[in-house]
């Protein structure tokens, strides 16, 4: 009997914490209901210039590495394959729909040490900055092999240099 009361209290506290997490996630989804639909993957993609296996970390609001985008499955971390095509960047995520970023939406690529709950060694993440409508986003990817990171960054930079940017097309 002496152990039942503390056990019930701990279990109750755990239930309350998980309920608060669920409530916070639901409120985040409501706040982000204005996020535009993700671009669809083109039916025919040119062969990839580079393919890297690794982990899709998250998509966040650009410049705010803690503001995870939760809608449309963008907030869930998981294994993925990142490929760079002339048409854009494809994150083929295990257990989620693929995320395709058109070439003209990609604005920058860089490395970072962490984002949205995933922290690694210095410059361990590849971060792709892109625009979805008027919203600027950052998507993080951790390569499985460290040797894949530099060629991936180079391919992304080539894509950015070759693609006409969305702002330039709109006359801004």
Beta strands, then each sheet from edge to edge (+ up, - down):
strand 1: 50-61
strand 2: 78-85
strand 3: 88-93
strand 4: 99-102
strand 5: 106-112
strand 6: 114-115
strand 7: 118-119
strand 8: 125-132
strand 9: 135-143
sheet 1: 4+ 3- 2+ 1- 9+ 8- 5+
sheet 2: 6+ 7-
end
